[in-house]
Amino acid sequence: MEVEAKFMIPDEATFQHLLEASSLAGFVLGEVTVSELQDRYLDTADGALRRKGHACRLRKENQRYIVSLKGLGSVSGAIHHRVEYEEDLPSPSSPQEWPPGVPREMVLRLSGGKPLIPLLEIKQTRHRRLVQDGARPVAELVLDHIYFQRKPSAVEGGGLESTLELEVELLPDGREGDLKRVALELEEEWNLAPEPQSKFERALAQFEELELPQNTGALQREALSQNAPPAVEEPPLQPAELPEQPGIEPDDAMSEAGRKTLRFHFQRMLFHEPGTRLGKDIEALHDMRVATRRMRAAFRVFGEYYQPKALAAYRKGLRRTGRALGAVRDLDVFREKIEAYQRGLPQAQPDGLDGLLAVLDTQREAARQRMITYLDGNKYQRFVARFGAFVETERLDSLPVRAPSGDDPRPYRVCHVAPMAIYQRLAVVRAYDEWVTIPDPPLTRLHSLRIACKRLRYTLEFFAEVLGPDAKPVIKAVVALQDHLGALQDAVVACAILRDYLTWGTWGHEPGDTAPAVTPGDAMGVQAYLAIQEAELEHLLETFPQAWQQIEGPEFRHMVSATIADL
């Protein structure tokens, strides 16, 4: 997450004074270093990266080449937050030839393997100064002379536009409070105006009348003249690019352990977004949706340690994202089960499911278009930028860890809270015993039990790094019961969809819809598959008591006790 403050510098005199200043907002300013930058922004001929909220920049600095993939992010006053991935390149080349890494994989997925061509170019003379608090490097102060092509007018030609800009980019040891302190002094003491747009956005605005699709022919000719490589099938994302664990410690404050957990899964959500957009591998969508579910579950465990107002906004963004992804994923699961059923039939036997699959494909495509519209929209982009800042900024939106004077201390460390959190969720699961061991328990009640099991499982997984070695078999047992109940719920949903289809020729219909005719062949095939699903549902209900006993028995309770013994 790139966090920086941006300001316009009104004149050369102010620019020079900033170069000569020895301190800023109480921080010491280091020596000035100067370099020449040449930034070329790239996109496909049809603007695929821009449409999906990203900008790809190829930078040349001296003899060094750097590729950056940036999200558009959010702005609050002078302070900008946006996701950014960078990689050094040995030379300018096509994405297929870039070193393995997140920029390469994301650009290939976002572009669909189409060649990248130059969109615009920005040149800068950059003056850098280190902002320090004693030995702690807080930020980098950047003063830029910027040059980009001016849009031609009826009065004069294009020429070059020249501006002066200041950026203060937070370094890993800096805090957002430090940045706000510097930004406040730049506004109040130096009278600098915040700049809400990036250089890319300002340069692009110069060509606003030249909409990219209208100029596609010229751009394609330029790509061909440069012998741009043909589109290729992009490689899968590399899991090694993501951390294997959140890095929680027993003495972490719950707010910071939660932040680590949320950052861990937020990175996964972003990592799988390009594959989700591309739509060629349904597992990318599955993994992105899982990440949103994990984050929503994390707020149930860690949420009381954050500011309620901020928490409500983050939860709302996750809920919207989960719904958009879930509408497509649920249909993928339904189709996977149909395909498994088809594979089990004798090769010569017709399955009579063509009509059902055609409706399913129509429903899925409509859901997918709604999902892409949401991912391309401002609400999702703002959520990503704000949530990204939250998970990357220590103590942001956290409640105080100390109780008011005179009150009893409030447990706030992982080692204090984790045992209680695990037992609370185990108690909720075990409370279902007398509700689900009756003959023919209501299906809605078993679905509620599944949700309770999922919350227990997630809580155990969130704290797995600090638990004892018995945590793995405990989690495995909970997963087994959750999977059993999940398969049961899938069968319930499938039966409802199939019955709806037999009645209406579709599902998810509105009152007053006209039911298309279901052919006799379709009806026979769907009724046969419905009978299979009803039998599967009956089998899962019959075998539920054995699955439940694995959680309810004393051996499981002893394992849970052993997992938290070291805390």
N, C-alpha and C positions, 0 to 999 in steps of 0.2 A: 504494500500500500504506500503510494507516494503521497506525502503530506507536505504542502508548501503554501507560503503566502506570496501573492503576486501584486505588484504595484506598477503603475505607469510613472516614469520620471519626466517632469515637465520640460526640463531644459538641460543643456550641457553643463551649466554652472552647478546645478544640484547634483548631477552625475559625478562631477569632479569632487565636490565636497564629500560625497559618500565614499569615494575612493580614498580620500585623505583622512576620514574619521578614524579614531583609534578605538572607540567603543560604541556600543549600541544597546540601549535598554539595560545597562549594567554589565553586559557581556564584552569580553575583549575581542577585537577584530584582528585577524592574522594578516600576514603579508599578502599582497596582490599577485596573482598569477594570471597570465593572459594567454588565450588560445583562440584559434579560428575554427568555427564550426560550419559545416555544410550539411543541412538537413534536407533529405528528400523524402516526401511522404508518398507512400505506395498504396495502390488499391487495384482491384480487378476492374475490367472495362465497364462492368455494370454496377460498380460501387458496393460490392458485397460487404466489405469490412465496415464502411460507414453505416450502411443500413442496419448492421448488427451492433452498432454502438462502439466500434473500435477504430483506432487509428494506428497505422503501421509506419514507423519512422526508421529510415536508414541514415545513420549519422556518420560523417567522416570528421575525425578530429586528429589533426596531424596525419599520421599514417595508420591510425586506428579506425576500424569500422565497428559500429555497434548497431544492432537492430533492437528496436523497442516496440512492444505492442501495448497500447494504452487504452483503457476504458475512458469514456467521457466524464464520469465521476460527478461530484456535486460541489457546490460552492456556498460558503457561508461567510459573507463579508469579503475579506481578502484571502481567506484560507480555502484551499482546494484539496479535496480528497479524490484519489482515483487509483484503481488497480493498474499496476505496471509490471511487465515482464521484460527483462533485458538479456541479451546474449552477445558476446564478442564474436565477430566474424573475421576469418582470415582475409577475405576480400569480398567485394560486392558480388552477389550471386542470387540465383533463384532460391525460393524457400526450400525446394527439394534438396538443395546442396548445403543448407545451413546445418550447423552442428545439432545433434539431438538435444532437445530441450523444449520447454513450454512455448517460447515464441514460435518455433518451427511447427510444432504440432497444432497449436491453436490457429495459426495463420492458414495452414493447409486445410484444416477443418472449416474455418470460417469462409475461406475462398472457394471451397469445393475443389481444390486442386487447380483452379484457373490461374493463368499467369498474372503476376503483379506488374503494373506499369506505373510510371511517374504520374503523380497527381499535381503536386506543386513543390516548390523548393524555397527554403528559407536559409539565408546566410547570417551568421552572427559573429561579432567580435566579443568574446566572453571574458569578463574579469571576475575571478573567484577569490573569496576571502573566507577563512574559517571563523566561525562564531564559537567562542569557548567560554565555559564557566570553570575557571581554574584549569585543571587537567582534563575536564570533561568536554569533548567536542559535542556541541549542541546542534549546530546547523551549518549549512554552507550558504553564504551570502553571494549572490550572483548578480552582476551588473552587465547588461547586454546592450550593444548596438545591434539592432535587428534590421535586416533588409529583405523585403519580399516584393514580388511583382505587383505593381498597381494595376487595377482594372482600367482598360482604355476607356476614354470618354470622347464625346463629340468635339471637345475643345482641344484636348491634348492626347498624346499617345500614352502607352502603358507606363513605361519607366519603372523606377524602383521606389517603394515606400520605405521610409526609414523611421524607426521609433526607438525609444529608450525604455528599458524595462528593468525592474528589480524583482528578483525571486529570493526567497529564503526557504530552503528545503531542509526539512527536519532530518537529522542523522539518527542512526540506531540508538545512540545514548541520549538523544534529546527527548523532551517531553512536549506534548501539545501545549501545555501551559507556558513553556519557554517561548514557543512560536507565537502564541497570542500576545505575550509580553512585548516581543520585538515588533509585531504588527501594530500594536497600540501606539508605540513610540513613533513608528514611521508615519502613522496617520496624524497623530497629535502634534509631534515636535517637528517633523519634516514636511508635514502637509502633503503627503503623497496620497493619491487616489487609488483605492483598490481596483484591480483589473479582474473582472469576472470571467473573461474568456482566455482560453489558451492561445498560444501563437498560431497553432494550426487552425483553430476556429476563426481567428481574425483574418488570417491569410485566405482561408477558404471563402470568407464573406466577400472578398474582393472579386470573386468569380461567381457570385450567387446567381447571376443571370445566365451563366453557362451551365445549366443543369447537366449533370453527368450523363444521364441517358440520352440527351439530345446530341451529345458530343461523342457518342460511342464509336461511330465509324472512324473518326480521326484517331481516337485512342487505340482502337484495334489495329489500324494501319501502323501506328507507331510501334506497337508491340511486335507486329510481324517484321517490321524493318529492323528491330533489334534482335531478331531470331529468338524471341522468348520461347522457353521450353513448353511443350504441350502439357495439358493437364494430366496428372497421374493419380492413381489410386493412393490416397494418403495412408501412411502407416498408423497403427493403433497408438493411442496415448500410452506413455510409459509410466506404470505405477511407481517406478523408482523416483520420479520427480516429486512425489508427495512424501511428507514425513510419515513414519510408521506409527508414531504415538504422539499424543498431545504434549507429553512432558510434565504431567502433574506430579507434585511432591506432597508428602504428608503435611508439611507445615505451610503449604500455600493457603492464602485466604480463599474462601469459597468464591468470592467474586473473580479473583484472578485464575483460579482453577477452572471456573466456568468460562472465562474468556479464552483460555487455552483450548478448552474443549470445543467451543464455538468456532474458534479460528481454524482448528483442525478440520472440522466438517465444512466450514465455509470455503476453505481452499478446495475441498473435494467437489463442492457444488459448482464452483467456477471452472474447475478442471474438466468436468464432464459436460459443461454447457455447450462448447462447440460441437461435440459429438451428438448431443441432444438436438441441436439445431439442424445438423446435417441429416439425421434421421436414418442413417444406413445401418447402425448397430443399436438395437433396442436396449442393450445393456447400458449404454451411456445414459439414456433417459432413466433407466432403473436406478443407476448409481447416483444420479443427480437428485432424484426424488428421495432416495434413502438419506442423503445428506441433509435435505430440508427436514425430514422427519426426525433425524437425530438432533438437529438444532432445536426444534420445537420441544422435544423431550428434555433437552438439556435445560431449557428455561423452567421446566417444572421442578427440576432439581436445584438449580442455582438461582432461579429468578428472584427470590426474596432478598437477594444481596445487591440488587440494582434499583435505580430510580424507577418508580412505577410508570411515570409518563413515557420515559424512553423505552422501557420494556414493552409497553403497549404498541408502540410504533414498530419495533422490531418483530414482534409476534405477528402483527398484521401483515407485514411484508412477507414473512415466511409462510403464513397461511395462504395468501394469494398465490405465491409461487407453488406451494404444494398442490393446490387445487388445479392450477393450470397443467402441471406435470401429471397429476393423478388421473385426470380425465383421459389422457392418452395411454398411460401405463396400464390402467385397469382393462382397457380393450386389448392391449398387447397380451396380458395374462390370459384373457378369455380365448384369444386366437391361439396361443401356444397350447392350451389344453385341447382345443379342437384338432390342431395338427397332430398332437400326440395320439388322439383317438383315431385319426385317419391312418396314421402309420401302423396301427395295430390291426386294421382290417385286412382281410385277404385282398391281394392285389387286384383281382378281377371284380371285386364287389363294389358297386357304386355306393357312395356314401350319402348322396342326396342333400349335400350341404352347400351347394354352390350359391343358392339364393341367400342363405344366411350369411355366408362369407362376403357376398357382394354388399349387403347392408352394413356388415361390420366394417368393411373397408371404407364405405362412405361416411359412417359415423366417426371412424378414427381420423380420416382426413380432415373432417370439419373440426374435430377436437384439436388436431395438430395445428391447423391454421389459427385457431384461437390461442393456442399456446405460443406460437411464434409471434403473433401480434402482441401478446402480453410481454414476452421477452424483449421485443423491440421497443416497447413503450416507455414513457418517462417514469411511470410508477416503479417499474422494476429497476431501471437504471438508477433512480434516486435511492431506492432501497439498498442496492448493491454498494453504492458509494458510502452511504451513511453507516450501513452495517459493517462494511470493511473498515471504516475508521474506528468504529467501536471495538472490533475484535483485535485491532492492532495498537490501540492506545491504552496503556496501563492506567487503571483507576478511572477511566472515563465512564460516567454514569453509575459509578459504584456508590453504594450507601456507606456511611462511616462504619468502621469495624468495632469501635468502642461504644459502650453504652453510656448514657448520660450519667453525670456524677451522682452517686448515691444508689444507683440501680445495680442489680446483679450483672456480672459480665455476660455478654452474649456470645455463645459459641460461634466461631467464624472460620476456624481452620479446618482443613479437610480431615485431619485425624480426629477432630472432635465431632464433626457433623456426619461423615460418611457412614459410620455404624448405624446411627439413628435413621438416616435416609433409607438405607437398605432394609432395615427392619420395618420401617413404616410401609414400604411397598410390598414387602413379604406379607405383612399383616393383612393388607388389602386383598392379596391373592388368596390367602388361607381363609379369609372370611367368606369366600364363595363355597366352602366345603358343603355346608348344609343346603345351599341353594342349587348345586349342580349334581349332587349325588342322589337326587330323587329320580324316580322313573320318568323318562321323557322330559328332561329339563327344557325350558323354553329356549329356542334358538337365539333370541335376543340376549338372554342371560349368558349363554356361552360366548357370544360375541363380546359382551362386556368383560368377561373373564379374559378373553384374548387380549384386550386392550390393557388390562391390569398386568398380565404376564409380560407384555411388551414393555411397559414402564419399569417393571422390576428388572427385566433383562438390560434395558438401556442404563439404568442406574448402576448395576453391577459393572457394565462395560465402561462407563464413565470413570469409575474409580479402580478399574482393573490394575492399573500400574502400581497402586499402593496397597493392594490386597495380597493375601497369602496365596500360596500355590493351589489351594483348593478352589480358587475362584473359577478356574477354567471348567472343571466338571460341574460346578453349580450353574454357570452360564449355559453349558451344554444341555443340562437337564431342562432349564427354563425354555431354551430355544426349541427343544423337542416338543414340549407341550404347546408352545406358541405355534409351531409349524402344523401340529395336528389341528388346532383350532382354526388356523389360517386356511388349511385345505377344506375344512368343514364350511367356513364362511364363503370360500370361493365356489363351493358346490351350491350353497344357498343362492348366491348371486346368479350363477349360471342357470339354475333351474328357473329363477324368476325371469331372466332374459329370454330363455327359450319358450316359456309359456307366453310371454308378451309377444314374441315373434309369431307364434302359432295363431294368436288372436288378431294381431294388428299388422303383421308383416314387417314390423320394426319394433323398436323399444325406445323409451324416453320420449314418447309421443305426448302431444298436448291435447287437452279436451277439444273436440271438434275436428281433429285430424281425420282424414279419410284413410281407411285401412286398405293398402294395396293387397291384391289377391296373392295368396300363397298357393303355389301349384301343388297338386297331389303328390308329386315326387318329392318336392321340398318338405311337405308336411310329414311324409313317411320318414325321411332322413332325419328331420329334426326330432320327431317323436322317438326314434330309436336312440338318438344321442341323449335326449332328455331322460329316457329310461336308465341309461348308463349313469348319468349324473345323480339321479334319485337313488340308485343302488349304492353309489359311492357315498352319498350323504348318509344313508342308513348304516353302512359299514363303519363310517367314522363315528357316528353316534354310539354304536354298539361297543366300539373299542375305546371310547373316551375314558371309562373308569380306570383302565390299566394305565393310560397316559397320565391321568390325574394323580394316581397313587405315587408316581415317581417324585412329585412335588410335595405331596401331603405327608409322606412317610417320615419317620424319625431320622433316617440316614441323611436325608436332604437337609433337615434342620441342623444336624451336627456339622455338616459341611459348611453351611452358611456361618455358623459360629466360628469355625476354624478360619474362614477367610478374613474375618475382622480382628482375630485375636492379636495380631501384631500391632494394630493401631491403638 
